[in-house]
Amino acid sequence: MLLYRLSLLYGDDFPMNVQLLAHTPDPDKVVATAAKLCYSDSDIGSLYDGLTEEKTAKFIDMLVSIGHESPIEHVSFTFGIEGISRVTSHQLVRHRIASYSQKSQRYVSEAQFDFITPPLIESDPNMNAMYFEYMMRTQQFYDYLVDHGIPKEDARYILPNACSTSIVVTMNARSLFNFFKHRCCNRAQEEIRNLANEMLRLCKEVAPLIFKYAGPSCVAMGKCPEGKMTCGKYNEMQRKYKG
Ligand SMILES: Cc1cc2nc3c(=O)[nH]c(=O)nc-3n(C[C@H](O)[C@H](O)[C@H](O)COP(=O)(O)OP(=O)(O)OC[C@H]3O[C@@H](n4cnc5c(N)ncnc54)[C@H](O)[C@@H]3O)c2cc1C
């Protein structure tokens, strides 16, 4: 019943498994050094060594206030992500300023594929049972195709977007800021929003000075760009991300 396990987990806040696998060492300090270099004639070693945490924080605040974003490109973050749907991975890979490696449905068999169930479907027992039945039938048809000599690369055409996938993603901090602006927003779809929020939480643990400014557009830019489509929760979002 592995199939059903993930389906049940989706209802939790963080059904997916997101790990920060690696990041540039001392990200806050590297960014502050790169930025300080632009405005100083000191050598780089002295700039780096002279940066206390207080000075680093002050410099990053200054960068943000003047919109000087390129220094944050010098630090990168690599995430290992498991247990997301192909719906979400497809939205994720639309972010082009990044590197990706995703589990292949061409080389890896989807016999016994895991699948993700959206909470709204899961909360309705009848709909959830029909959904589960649909996944089981899809699984049976996939197995039938493979058992009758159809290669995995062709059998995969019948697999649903609900299929669970794994992906390794590397983004620099500037690209992550853009990703968080779009995907932490209440207007983003729930699963990718959960993913973005978890990635932001992990970034804040290792680079709190840089990422204290990150979040949905209303937090990062100070105003909601959604016009009439706004979620109307500006104050709540400020508290959630800046609190
Ligand atoms: C709520 C929501 C709804 C969406 N709906 C749809 C939809 O219906 N259909 C759809 O196709 N997509 C949709 N998208 C995806 C969206 O259009 C973007 O493709 C995705 O969010 C990636 O954003 P990005 O291009 O800013 O990121 P990246 O690709 O990482 O690019 C980062 C930044 O680099 C610059 N850049 C990158 N490439 C170029 C380029 N070729 N030319 C100029 N500048 C560039 C831009 O400034 C860009 O913002 C949606 C996204 C969201 C958040």
The ligand as a Tripos MOL2 file, in Angstrom:
@<TRIPOS>MOLECULE
LIG
   53    58     1     0     0
SMALL
NO_CHARGES

@<TRIPOS>ATOM
      1 C1          0.5390   32.1570  -10.5110 C.3       1 LIG1
      2 C2          1.2550   31.7530  -11.7790 C.ar      1 LIG1
      3 C3          0.5430   31.4090  -12.9150 C.ar      1 LIG1
      4 C4          1.1970   31.0230  -14.1030 C.ar      1 LIG1
      5 N1          0.4580   30.6650  -15.1890 N.ar      1 LIG1
      6 C5          1.0720   30.3080  -16.3350 C.ar      1 LIG1
      7 C6          0.3350   29.9310  -17.4850 C.ar      1 LIG1
      8 O1         -0.8880   29.9210  -17.4810 O.2       1 LIG1
      9 N2          1.0250   29.5510  -18.6110 N.ar      1 LIG1
     10 C7          2.3890   29.5710  -18.6560 C.ar      1 LIG1
     11 O2          2.9570   29.2450  -19.7060 O.2       1 LIG1
     12 N3          3.1310   29.9140  -17.5810 N.ar      1 LIG1
     13 C8          2.5060   30.2720  -16.4240 C.ar      1 LIG1
     14 N4          3.2550   30.6140  -15.3320 N.ar      1 LIG1
     15 C9          4.7300   30.5020  -15.3990 C.3       1 LIG1
     16 C10         5.3920   31.8770  -15.5670 C.3       1 LIG1
     17 O3          4.9610   32.5170  -16.7440 O.3       1 LIG1
     18 C11         6.9240   31.7370  -15.6180 C.3       1 LIG1
     19 O4          7.2920   30.9440  -16.7340 O.3       1 LIG1
     20 C12         7.4980   31.0840  -14.3820 C.3       1 LIG1
     21 O5          6.9070   31.6230  -13.2150 O.3       1 LIG1
     22 C13         9.0240   31.3020  -14.3630 C.3       1 LIG1
     23 O6          9.2640   32.6350  -14.0000 O.3       1 LIG1
     24 P1         10.4690   33.4760  -14.6140 P.3       1 LIG1
     25 O7         10.4250   33.4870  -16.1070 O.co2     1 LIG1
     26 O8         10.4260   34.8360  -13.9410 O.co2     1 LIG1
     27 O9         11.7320   32.6590  -14.0550 O.3       1 LIG1
     28 P2         13.1240   32.3480  -14.7740 P.3       1 LIG1
     29 O10        12.9060   31.5600  -15.9970 O.co2     1 LIG1
     30 O11        13.9880   31.7500  -13.7100 O.co2     1 LIG1
     31 O12        13.6510   33.7550  -15.2080 O.3       1 LIG1
     32 C14        14.0850   34.6860  -14.2090 C.3       1 LIG1
     33 C15        14.0800   36.0700  -14.8150 C.3       1 LIG1
     34 O13        15.0780   36.1340  -15.8340 O.3       1 LIG1
     35 C16        14.6090   36.9300  -16.9040 C.3       1 LIG1
     36 N5         14.5310   36.0970  -18.1170 N.ar      1 LIG1
     37 C17        14.6780   34.7410  -18.1740 C.ar      1 LIG1
     38 N6         14.5920   34.3240  -19.4450 N.ar      1 LIG1
     39 C18        14.3600   35.4240  -20.2050 C.ar      1 LIG1
     40 C19        14.1440   35.6300  -21.5800 C.ar      1 LIG1
     41 N7         14.1340   34.6470  -22.4700 N.pl3     1 LIG1
     42 N8         13.9570   36.9010  -22.0080 N.ar      1 LIG1
     43 C20        13.9730   37.9360  -21.1420 C.ar      1 LIG1
     44 N9         14.1300   37.8070  -19.8120 N.ar      1 LIG1
     45 C21        14.3270   36.5620  -19.3500 C.ar      1 LIG1
     46 C22        13.2360   37.4640  -16.5000 C.3       1 LIG1
     47 O14        13.4130   38.7210  -15.8650 O.3       1 LIG1
     48 C23        12.7620   36.4540  -15.4880 C.3       1 LIG1
     49 O15        11.8160   36.9710  -14.5690 O.3       1 LIG1
     50 C24         2.6230   30.9990  -14.1500 C.ar      1 LIG1
     51 C25         3.3530   31.3600  -13.0010 C.ar      1 LIG1
     52 C26         2.6850   31.7190  -11.8210 C.ar      1 LIG1
     53 C27         3.5060   32.0880  -10.6060 C.3       1 LIG1
@<TRIPOS>BOND
     1     1     2 1
     2     2     3 ar
     3     2    52 ar
     4     3     4 ar
     5     4     5 ar
     6     4    50 ar
     7     5     6 ar
     8     6     7 ar
     9     6    13 1
    10     7     8 2
    11     7     9 ar
    12     9    10 ar
    13    10    11 2
    14    10    12 ar
    15    12    13 ar
    16    13    14 ar
    17    14    15 1
    18    14    50 ar
    19    15    16 1
    20    16    17 1
    21    16    18 1
    22    18    19 1
    23    18    20 1
    24    20    21 1
    25    20    22 1
    26    22    23 1
    27    23    24 1
    28    24    25 2
    29    24    26 1
    30    24    27 1
    31    27    28 1
    32    28    29 2
    33    28    30 1
    34    28    31 1
    35    31    32 1
    36    32    33 1
    37    33    34 1
    38    33    48 1
    39    34    35 1
    40    35    36 1
    41    35    46 1
    42    36    37 ar
    43    36    45 ar
    44    37    38 ar
    45    38    39 ar
    46    39    40 ar
    47    39    45 ar
    48    40    41 1
    49    40    42 ar
    50    42    43 ar
    51    43    44 ar
    52    44    45 ar
    53    46    47 1
    54    46    48 1
    55    48    49 1
    56    50    51 ar
    57    51    52 ar
    58    52    53 1
@<TRIPOS>SUBSTRUCTURE
     1 LIG1         1 GROUP 0 **** ****
